[in-house]
Amino acid sequence: MVNRKELDPESSPQAAFGARVRSSREARGWRQEDLAAAMGMTSGHVSGVETARKVPSLRFAKAADRAFGLAGTVDTFERQWREMHNGSLLEGFPEYVGYEGRAVEIRIFEAGVIPGPLQTHEYARALADFSVQRGDITPEQAVERVDFLIERQAALVRTPPPITFAVLDESCIRRPVGGSSIMEAQFARLIEFAKEPNTSFQIAPFSMGGRTPFIRLVHLLTMTDRSLMSYVESQTQSQLDRELSSVVPLMRNYHQLQIEAASQAESVAMIEELRKGSM
């Protein structure tokens, strides 16, 4: 082929993505025009991605999966795209979010900050900005982190919606993030969440002391086949687990947490009191 640009797939994630698109296309005997037609893209766009002159978008990755018949499989272009763009997230978290978007029941415990599914976009941006200031992530990764959260939240808006249980350590609502307007909007979001018919919202007050079974993020999922999985996270590590011997004790502790935490009415009252101070 004339003017064919050869890429080293090892040179960058973007080059690896483009090389994979090209090899998948050529394995089927397709021209760039054929793939472009199947994806609803222009041939110039396909060429740009294959040669790493264009950065692939999530829309491009999903279209490639449909064209190559990879949608719903393990090794999709969408998964590769997410791995490229979620370098600021802990390993295993994007995979967890994929399961979360299909779960019928979601149980959340968080300490220190409002959990992702309940965050306003302004609160999430403030957290990401603080991470940039500390030098933990780049400004570009901050944007990617917030965009990822928006996609995550959108996946939870479906019919029928998942049943979502959220127990927040009191530290989540006591720790201000951003200015008073950000916290006011965040408190309003929590109260709105508590009113939804498919949710349960509770605060684990400081007075529980050592009776609080968790000290870090714990998420528990029930899938459509009633299988269970857990996702736990520390400052630098995460673990996605499907082994019942590990998940069932966490589920048992979560139920005990719900029994001892403040009721939803009491929890909303706590939020309302703090909300007065943020206005």
Backbone hydrogen bonds, N-H to C=O, Kabsch-Sander energy under -0.5 kcal/mol:
donor,donor_aa,acceptor,acceptor_aa,energy
4,R,1,M,-0.8
6,E,4,R,-0.7
11,S,8,D,-2.4
16,A,12,S,-2.2
17,F,13,P,-2.2
18,G,14,Q,-2.4
19,A,15,A,-2.7
20,R,16,A,-1.8
21,V,17,F,-2.1
22,R,18,G,-2.4
23,S,19,A,-2.7
24,S,20,R,-2.3
25,R,21,V,-2.2
26,E,22,R,-2.9
27,A,23,S,-2.0
28,R,24,S,-0.7
28,R,25,R,-1.0
29,G,26,E,-1.3
30,W,25,R,-2.1
35,L,31,R,-2.1
36,A,32,Q,-2.6
37,A,33,E,-2.1
38,A,34,D,-2.0
39,M,35,L,-1.9
40,G,36,A,-1.3
41,M,36,A,-2.5
46,V,42,T,-1.9
47,S,43,S,-2.7
48,G,44,G,-2.2
49,V,45,H,-2.1
50,E,46,V,-2.6
51,T,47,S,-1.8
52,A,49,V,-1.2
53,R,48,G,-2.1
54,K,48,G,-2.1
61,A,57,S,-2.3
62,K,58,L,-2.5
63,A,59,R,-2.3
64,A,60,F,-2.5
65,D,61,A,-2.0
66,R,62,K,-1.9
67,A,63,A,-2.5
68,F,64,A,-2.6
69,G,65,D,-0.6
69,G,66,R,-0.6
70,L,65,D,-3.0
71,A,65,D,-1.1
73,T,70,L,-2.3
76,T,74,V,-1.2
80,Q,76,T,-1.7
81,W,77,F,-2.7
82,R,78,E,-2.5
83,E,79,R,-2.3
84,M,80,Q,-1.8
85,H,81,W,-2.1
86,N,82,R,-1.4
89,L,86,N,-1.9
93,F,90,L,-2.0
96,Y,92,G,-2.2
97,V,93,F,-2.6
98,G,94,P,-1.6
99,Y,95,E,-1.5
100,E,96,Y,-2.7
101,G,97,V,-2.0
102,R,99,Y,-2.1
103,A,99,Y,-0.9
103,A,100,E,-0.7
104,V,222,T,-2.5
105,E,222,T,-1.7
106,I,163,I,-2.9
107,R,220,L,-2.9
108,I,165,F,-2.6
109,F,218,V,-2.2
110,E,167,V,-1.2
113,V,111,A,-0.6
118,L,115,P,-1.8
119,Q,115,P,-0.6
119,Q,116,G,-1.5
124,A,120,T,-2.2
125,R,121,H,-2.4
126,A,122,E,-2.2
127,L,123,Y,-2.2
128,A,124,A,-2.4
129,D,125,R,-2.6
130,F,126,A,-2.0
131,S,127,L,-1.8
132,V,128,A,-1.9
133,Q,129,D,-2.4
134,R,130,F,-1.9
135,G,131,S,-0.6
135,G,132,V,-1.0
136,D,131,S,-2.2
137,I,131,S,-0.9
142,A,138,T,-2.0
143,V,139,P,-1.8
144,E,140,E,-2.1
145,R,141,Q,-2.5
146,V,142,A,-2.0
147,D,143,V,-2.5
148,F,144,E,-2.4
149,L,145,R,-1.8
150,I,146,V,-2.3
151,E,147,D,-2.1
152,R,148,F,-2.5
153,Q,149,L,-2.9
154,A,150,I,-2.1
155,A,151,E,-1.7
156,L,152,R,-0.6
156,L,153,Q,-1.1
157,V,154,A,-1.2
158,R,156,L,-1.1
163,I,104,V,-2.7
164,T,162,P,-0.6
164,T,198,N,-2.4
165,F,106,I,-3.3
165,F,163,I,-0.5
166,A,200,S,-2.8
167,V,108,I,-2.8
168,L,166,A,-0.5
168,L,202,Q,-2.6
169,D,110,E,-2.8
170,E,204,A,-2.1
172,C,169,D,-2.3
173,I,169,D,-0.5
173,I,170,E,-0.8
174,R,170,E,-1.4
175,R,171,S,-1.6
183,M,179,G,-1.8
184,E,180,S,-2.6
185,A,181,S,-2.1
186,Q,182,I,-2.0
187,F,183,M,-2.9
188,A,184,E,-2.2
189,R,185,A,-1.9
190,L,186,Q,-2.0
191,I,187,F,-2.1
192,E,188,A,-2.3
193,F,189,R,-2.6
194,A,190,L,-2.1
195,K,191,I,-1.1
195,K,192,E,-0.6
196,E,192,E,-0.6
196,E,193,F,-1.3
199,T,196,E,-1.3
200,S,164,T,-2.1
202,Q,166,A,-2.4
204,A,168,L,-2.9
208,M,205,P,-2.1
209,G,206,F,-2.0
211,R,208,M,-2.4
212,T,209,G,-1.5
218,V,109,F,-2.0
219,H,231,Y,-2.7
220,L,107,R,-2.7
221,L,229,M,-2.9
222,T,105,E,-2.3
223,M,227,S,-2.7
226,R,223,M,-2.2
229,M,221,L,-1.7
230,S,241,D,-2.7
231,Y,219,H,-2.6
232,V,239,Q,-2.0
233,E,217,L,-1.6
234,S,237,Q,-3.1
239,Q,232,V,-2.2
241,D,230,S,-2.8
241,D,239,Q,-0.5
246,S,243,E,-1.6
247,V,243,E,-2.5
248,V,244,L,-2.4
250,L,246,S,-0.8
251,M,247,V,-2.3
252,R,248,V,-2.6
253,N,249,P,-2.4
254,Y,250,L,-2.1
255,H,251,M,-2.1
256,Q,252,R,-1.9
257,L,253,N,-2.3
258,Q,254,Y,-2.2
259,I,255,H,-1.6
260,E,256,Q,-1.8
261,A,257,L,-2.1
262,A,203,I,-2.3
267,S,263,S,-2.6
268,V,264,Q,-2.6
269,A,265,A,-2.0
270,M,266,E,-1.8
271,I,267,S,-1.9
272,E,268,V,-2.6
273,E,269,A,-2.0
274,L,270,M,-2.0
275,R,271,I,-2.7
276,K,272,E,-1.6
277,G,273,E,-0.9
278,S,274,L,-0.9
278,S,275,R,-0.6
279,M,275,R,-0.8
279,M,276,K,-0.6
